[in-house]
């Protein structure tokens, strides 16, 4: 009975707070605050019924779960968050309608969130600031539909930095001109970076450092100044810790890496400078990366442990310094990289005068298996307009390979495979599902709901029947998967939107 009463009190408390959720307006045209008389059309305190403040800090300090802080068109200072929302009722900071609300000309991080949860920042413009933001020790922070343009600080201070922050989402934003644009560091785990456009950084567009199980999906990476992505452990730079062998199971899928700076060395300006462990890179496009495509790189400090990474079903076209690079180190902590089912065409050496599709120093540590290294045009629909789907006359339709296979015959929802680390189960991220898999020779599919990476066991959401040695892949179309980033579906889709972006 006592437990029932306690739960009832909590429920009543929650419902009361949810019911009291309100919109608060920030309008720096006002001379003072409007406790309950703000007129939305006139932007004054004459005859309205809304609550408005003329100072951003005052509005931020009065937010409760479920509240929306709505910024009218104008120029504002730092977003210093002081209160949390709750999962069912986050706090939202957004612009009003189609108005442009700018956070600009401030000598501190534009966003500062520490030790908070359940906050959404939506549709603002951040311009000419020291740093895009710092988000520390927080959870379920969503940054969406914003424009971040020009951060002046060097190093990670200038970017949007997440430290010890989990289950957060960065989606639908445009980022331009920082030193390190987004940094996930120090156990910033199980976050999703999705459907953003990254343009120009003096160092990297995305850096993942001693952080795990993050999903990087559907982004455009375009950096004419340096590299695009770096993945490695933490060696104590900036405010990061020293932590090795700590950058595991990050997933890069359906991204477009459309440009990096040219170089005379294949380890400087890569699309992905890869120094992590058990990362998955799949279904991405790599084109015009003049400093190299994906480079499995060893460094004595931040990249001491580089092992068991998987890269499959990507398309590499017209990159320089080689599409796929493997370091020459003989360190025993550098091993077990599997590269399978990718499609490579017209990739060149750093001087761009000779074809050089791959540059693998030690094929025992970086193993290339069943990739298509094409000497003739593979039948792209239109490479000029960046449409790298295969047309109906391509010789590579239904010629791909299965990334793993069943180790024994069986029936049920527990599927043992030779290598489970090609797949994900969603990592417990809200809104994420596990991979949809399909067996060789069959049309039935099943969703992966849990993976035991030690025993190489996939737990499925429905029963399947399989035989020993039967191929297992992500869902495919036709008799076999296609090599490269796209399955051929018998249609001619419009070219993807990501042509090479012009940086002014």
C-alpha positions in Angstrom: 0.0 0.0 0.0 2.8 2.4 0.9 4.5 1.7 -2.5 1.2 2.3 -4.3 0.8 5.7 -2.6 4.4 6.6 -3.4 3.9 5.8 -7.0 0.6 7.7 -7.1 2.3 10.8 -5.7 5.0 10.6 -8.3 2.5 10.1 -11.1 0.5 13.1 -9.8 3.7 15.2 -9.6 4.7 14.2 -13.1 1.3 15.0 -14.6 1.1 18.3 -12.9 4.5 19.3 -14.2 3.6 18.1 -17.7 0.4 20.0 -17.7 2.2 23.2 -16.6 4.6 23.1 -19.5 4.7 26.5 -21.2 6.2 28.6 -24.0 8.4 31.4 -22.9 9.6 34.0 -25.4 12.9 35.9 -25.6 12.7 39.2 -27.5 15.6 41.6 -27.2 13.5 44.3 -28.7 11.7 44.6 -25.4 12.8 47.2 -22.8 11.8 44.9 -20.0 10.1 41.5 -19.3 6.4 40.8 -20.0 5.2 38.5 -17.2 1.9 37.7 -19.0 1.2 40.4 -21.6 3.6 39.8 -24.5 1.9 40.4 -27.9 3.4 38.1 -30.6 2.5 40.3 -33.5 3.5 43.6 -32.1 6.4 42.3 -30.2 5.6 44.4 -27.2 4.0 44.1 -23.7 0.8 46.0 -24.7 -2.1 43.5 -25.0 -0.9 39.9 -25.2 -1.1 37.0 -22.9 2.3 35.3 -23.3 5.4 35.4 -21.1 8.4 37.1 -22.5 11.9 38.2 -21.3 14.2 40.6 -22.9 17.3 38.9 -21.5 18.2 35.3 -22.7 19.8 34.4 -19.4 16.6 35.2 -17.5 14.5 33.0 -19.8 17.0 30.1 -19.5 16.8 30.3 -15.7 13.1 29.9 -15.7 12.7 26.7 -17.7 11.1 23.5 -16.4 10.5 20.1 -18.0 8.4 20.4 -21.1 8.9 24.2 -21.5 9.8 25.8 -24.8 12.0 28.8 -24.9 11.3 30.6 -28.2 13.7 33.2 -29.5 12.4 36.0 -31.7 14.5 37.3 -34.5 17.5 39.1 -33.1 21.1 38.6 -31.8 21.7 36.9 -28.5 24.5 35.7 -26.2 25.6 32.4 -24.8 23.1 29.5 -24.3 24.0 28.7 -20.7 21.6 25.9 -19.7 20.9 25.5 -16.0 17.9 23.2 -15.8 17.2 19.7 -17.1 14.1 18.3 -18.8 13.0 14.8 -18.4 12.8 12.1 -21.0 9.1 12.4 -21.7 9.2 16.2 -21.5 12.5 17.8 -22.6 13.3 21.4 -22.5 13.4 23.0 -26.0 15.2 26.1 -27.1 14.2 27.1 -30.7 13.6 30.0 -33.0 10.2 31.5 -33.7 8.7 30.3 -37.0 11.0 31.2 -39.9 12.7 34.0 -38.0 16.5 34.0 -37.7 17.7 33.9 -34.2 21.5 34.4 -34.0 23.9 33.5 -31.2 27.0 35.5 -32.3 29.9 37.7 -31.4 30.7 36.2 -28.0 34.0 35.3 -26.6 33.0 32.0 -25.0 31.4 28.7 -26.1 28.0 29.4 -27.7 26.4 26.4 -25.9 27.3 25.4 -22.4 25.6 22.3 -20.9 27.1 20.5 -17.9 25.5 17.8 -15.9 22.0 18.1 -17.5 19.6 15.9 -19.5 16.8 16.1 -22.0 17.5 19.4 -23.8 16.7 20.2 -27.4 18.3 23.1 -29.3 16.5 23.6 -32.6 16.8 25.9 -35.6 19.2 28.6 -34.3 22.1 30.3 -36.1 25.5 30.4 -34.5 28.0 32.8 -36.1 31.4 34.2 -35.5 31.9 32.8 -32.0 34.9 31.4 -30.1 33.5 27.9 -29.9 30.4 26.1 -31.0 29.8 24.6 -27.6 30.7 22.3 -24.7 28.4 19.6 -23.6 29.8 17.7 -20.6 28.5 15.0 -18.3 25.1 15.1 -19.8 22.6 12.8 -21.5 19.9 12.9 -24.2 20.9 16.3 -25.6 19.6 17.0 -29.1 21.2 19.6 -31.4 19.1 19.8 -34.6 18.5 22.0 -37.6 21.0 24.7 -36.6 23.6 26.6 -38.6 27.1 26.7 -37.0 29.3 29.1 -39.0 32.9 30.2 -38.0 34.4 29.3 -34.7 37.6 31.3 -34.0 39.3 29.3 -31.3 42.0 26.8 -32.2 41.9 23.1 -31.4 38.9 21.4 -29.8 37.9 24.6 -28.0 36.4 25.9 -31.3 34.2 22.9 -32.0 31.1 21.3 -30.6 32.7 19.1 -27.9 31.0 16.3 -26.1 32.7 14.9 -23.0 31.2 12.0 -20.9 27.9 12.6 -22.7 25.6 9.8 -23.8 22.5 9.1 -25.8 22.6 12.4 -27.6 21.7 13.3 -31.1 23.2 15.8 -33.6 21.1 15.9 -36.7 20.1 18.2 -39.6 22.8 20.8 -38.9 25.2 22.6 -41.1 28.7 23.2 -39.7 31.3 25.4 -41.4 34.8 26.6 -40.6 36.1 25.4 -37.2 39.3 23.8 -36.1 37.8 20.5 -34.9 34.1 20.7 -35.7 32.6 18.0 -33.6 34.6 16.1 -30.9 33.3 13.0 -29.0 35.7 12.3 -26.2 36.1 10.6 -22.9 33.4 8.0 -22.9 30.9 10.0 -24.9 29.1 6.8 -25.9 25.9 5.7 -27.7 25.4 9.0 -29.5 24.1 9.6 -33.0 25.5 12.1 -35.5 23.2 12.0 -38.5 22.2 13.9 -41.6 24.5 16.9 -41.1 26.6 18.8 -43.6 30.2 19.5 -42.5 32.1 22.1 -44.6 35.8 23.1 -43.9 37.9 22.7 -40.8 41.5 23.6 -40.2 42.0 20.1 -38.6 39.1 17.6 -38.7 35.4 17.7 -39.2 34.7 14.9 -36.7 37.0 13.4 -34.1 36.0 10.4 -32.0 38.4 9.9 -29.1 38.0 7.1 -26.5 34.3 6.9 -27.1 32.2 3.9 -28.1 29.1 2.7 -29.9 28.3 5.9 -31.7 26.4 5.9 -34.9 27.6 8.3 -37.7 25.1 8.1 -40.5 24.0 10.0 -43.6 26.3 13.0 -43.3 28.3 14.9 -45.9 31.9 15.5 -45.1 33.7 18.1 -47.2 37.0 19.5 -46.0 39.3 21.1 -48.6 41.6 22.3 -45.8 42.6 19.0 -44.1 41.2 15.6 -43.2 37.5 14.7 -42.6 37.3 12.1 -39.7 39.8 10.8 -37.2 39.2 7.9 -34.8 41.7 7.2 -32.0 42.2 6.8 -28.3 42.8 9.6 -25.8 46.4 10.7 -25.0 45.7 13.6 -22.6 45.5 16.5 -25.1 43.3 19.5 -24.3 41.0 18.5 -21.4 40.9 14.8 -22.4 42.1 11.9 -20.3 44.8 9.3 -21.1 42.9 6.2 -22.0 44.0 3.5 -24.5 42.1 0.6 -26.1 39.0 2.6 -25.6 37.4 3.5 -29.0 35.3 0.5 -29.9 32.2 -0.4 -32.1 31.6 3.0 -33.7 29.6 2.7 -36.9 30.0 4.9 -40.0 27.3 4.2 -42.6 25.6 5.9 -45.6 27.9 9.0 -45.4 29.4 10.9 -48.3 33.1 11.8 -48.0 33.4 14.2 -50.9 36.7 16.1 -50.5 39.9 16.4 -48.5 43.1 18.3 -49.1 45.8 17.0 -51.5 49.0 15.6 -50.0 52.3 14.0 -50.9 51.8 11.5 -48.1 48.9 9.1 -47.6 48.5 9.5 -43.8 47.9 13.2 -43.5 44.6 14.3 -45.0 42.4 11.1 -45.1 38.7 10.9 -45.4 39.0 8.6 -42.3 42.2 8.4 -40.4 41.4 5.2 -38.6 43.0 4.4 -35.2 40.1 2.6 -33.3 39.0 -0.9 -32.5 36.1 -2.9 -34.0 34.7 0.0 -35.9 32.3 -0.7 -38.8 32.5 1.3 -42.0 29.8 0.4 -44.5 27.7 1.8 -47.4 29.6 5.0 -47.6 30.8 7.0 -50.7 34.4 8.2 -50.9 35.2 10.5 -53.7 37.7 13.3 -54.5 39.5 12.7 -51.2 42.9 14.0 -52.4 44.8 12.9 -49.2 43.6 9.3 -49.2 40.4 7.4 -48.4 40.4 5.2 -45.3 43.8 4.8 -43.6 44.3 2.2 -40.9 46.9 4.2 -39.1 49.3 3.4 -36.2 50.7 6.1 -33.9 52.8 5.6 -30.8 50.4 7.5 -28.6 46.8 8.0 -29.6 46.6 5.0 -32.0 48.5 2.2 -30.2 45.6 -0.2 -30.3 44.2 -0.5 -33.8 42.5 -3.9 -34.4 39.6 -5.9 -35.7 38.0 -3.1 -37.7 35.5 -4.0 -40.5 34.9 -2.2 -43.7 32.5 -3.5 -46.3 30.2 -2.4 -49.1 31.6 1.0 -49.7 32.3 2.8 -53.0 35.7 4.5 -53.7 35.9 6.7 -56.8 38.6 9.1 -57.9 40.5 9.5 -54.6 44.2 10.3 -54.5 46.9 8.8 -52.2 45.0 5.5 -52.6 41.5 4.5 -51.6 42.4 2.1 -48.8 45.7 2.4 -46.9 47.3 0.1 -44.3 50.2 1.1 -42.1 53.5 -0.6 -42.2 53.8 -1.1 -38.4 54.7 -4.5 -37.0 53.3 -3.6 -33.6 51.3 -6.7 -32.3 48.4 -4.3 -31.3 47.7 -3.5 -35.0 45.9 -6.5 -36.5 42.7 -8.1 -37.8 41.3 -5.5 -40.2 38.9 -7.0 -42.7 38.0 -5.2 -45.9 35.4 -7.0 -48.0 32.9 -6.3 -50.8 33.9 -2.8 -51.6 34.0 -1.2 -55.1 37.1 0.8 -56.2 37.6 2.7 -59.4 40.0 5.4 -60.7 41.8 5.9 -57.4 45.3 7.2 -57.8 48.6 7.8 -56.2 49.3 11.1 -54.4 50.7 12.7 -57.5 47.5 11.8 -59.3 49.4 10.6 -62.4 49.2 6.8 -61.8 46.4 4.5 -60.7 46.8 3.3 -57.1 43.7 1.7 -55.7 45.1 0.4 -52.5 48.3 0.8 -50.6 48.5 -2.0 -48.0 51.9 -2.4 -46.4 51.2 -5.7 -44.7 48.3 -7.8 -46.1 48.4 -10.0 -43.0 47.1 -7.1 -40.8 44.8 -5.4 -43.3 43.1 -8.2 -45.3 41.4 -7.3 -48.6 38.9 -10.0 -49.6 36.5 -10.1 -52.5 36.6 -6.4 -53.3 36.0 -5.2 -56.9 39.1 -3.2 -58.0 37.8 -2.1 -61.4 40.0 -1.4 -64.4 37.0 -0.3 -66.5 34.0 1.8 -65.7 31.8 -0.3 -63.3 28.5 1.1 -64.7 27.7 3.9 -62.4 24.5 5.8 -63.3 26.3 9.1 -63.4 29.6 9.6 -61.6 29.8 13.2 -62.8 26.8 14.1 -60.8 27.9 11.8 -57.9 25.3 9.1 -58.5 27.2 5.9 -57.8 24.4 3.5 -58.0 24.9 0.7 -60.6 22.9 0.9 -63.8 21.1 -2.0 -65.3 24.1 -2.9 -67.6 26.7 -3.0 -64.9 28.6 -6.3 -64.9 28.7 -6.3 -61.0 25.0 -6.7 -60.3 24.6 -9.8 -58.1 28.3 -10.4 -57.8 28.9 -9.4 -54.2 29.9 -11.7 -51.3 28.3 -12.5 -48.0 30.2 -11.0 -45.1 29.9 -14.0 -42.8 28.3 -17.4 -42.6 26.5 -19.8 -40.2 29.0 -22.0 -38.3 26.5 -24.9 -37.9 23.0 -25.9 -39.1 20.1 -24.8 -36.9 16.7 -23.3 -36.5 15.4 -20.6 -34.1 16.4 -17.1 -33.0 20.1 -17.8 -32.0 22.2 -17.7 -35.1 26.0 -18.6 -34.6 28.2 -17.0 -37.2 31.9 -17.0 -38.0 32.2 -13.3 -37.2 29.4 -11.2 -35.5 31.3 -8.0 -35.4 30.1 -7.0 -38.9 26.7 -6.2 -37.3 25.1 -4.0 -34.7 22.1 -4.5 -32.4 21.3 -0.8 -32.1 23.6 -0.3 -29.0 20.6 0.5 -26.8 20.2 3.9 -28.5 16.7 5.3 -28.3 15.2 5.0 -31.8 17.9 2.7 -33.1 17.2 -0.9 -34.3 19.5 -3.7 -34.9 20.6 -4.7 -38.4 18.1 -6.4 -40.7 19.9 -9.6 -42.0 19.1 -12.1 -44.8 20.5 -15.6 -45.4 22.0 -16.7 -48.7 19.5 -18.1 -51.1 16.4 -17.1 -49.0 14.1 -14.2 -49.0 13.2 -14.2 -45.2 14.8 -11.5 -43.1 15.2 -11.0 -39.4 16.2 -8.2 -37.1 19.2 -8.5 -34.8 18.2 -7.6 -31.3 21.3 -8.6 -29.4 24.9 -9.6 -30.3 27.3 -11.6 -28.2 30.6 -10.6 -29.8 32.6 -13.1 -27.7 30.6 -16.1 -28.8 29.7 -14.6 -32.2 26.0 -15.2 -31.6 23.3 -13.1 -33.2 19.9 -13.1 -31.4 17.1 -12.4 -33.8 13.5 -11.1 -33.5 12.1 -14.1 -35.4 12.9 -17.7 -36.2 15.0 -18.6 -39.2 16.3 -21.9 -40.5 19.9 -22.2 -41.8 22.5 -24.7 -42.8 26.2 -24.9 -42.0 28.2 -22.5 -44.2 25.2 -20.5 -45.4 26.0 -16.9 -46.1 24.7 -14.1 -43.8 24.5 -10.5 -45.0 22.5 -7.3 -44.4 19.2 -7.4 -46.4 19.9 -7.5 -50.1 18.1 -7.5 -53.4 18.3 -10.2 -56.0 20.4 -13.4 -55.8 23.4 -11.9 -54.1 24.5 -8.6 -52.6 26.1 -6.0 -54.9 29.7 -4.8 -54.3 29.9 -1.2 -53.3 27.6 1.1 -51.4 24.2 0.4 -53.0 22.0 -2.5 -53.8 20.6 -2.6 -57.4 16.9 -2.3 -57.2 16.0 -2.3 -60.9 15.2 1.5 -60.8 17.0 4.6 -61.8 16.8 7.0 -58.9 17.6 10.6 -59.0 21.2 11.5 -58.1 21.9 12.1 -54.4 22.0 15.7 -53.4 25.6 15.8 -52.4 27.7 17.2 -55.2 31.0 18.7 -54.1 30.2 21.7 -52.0 31.7 25.1 -52.8 33.4 26.8 -49.9 33.6 30.5 -50.1 
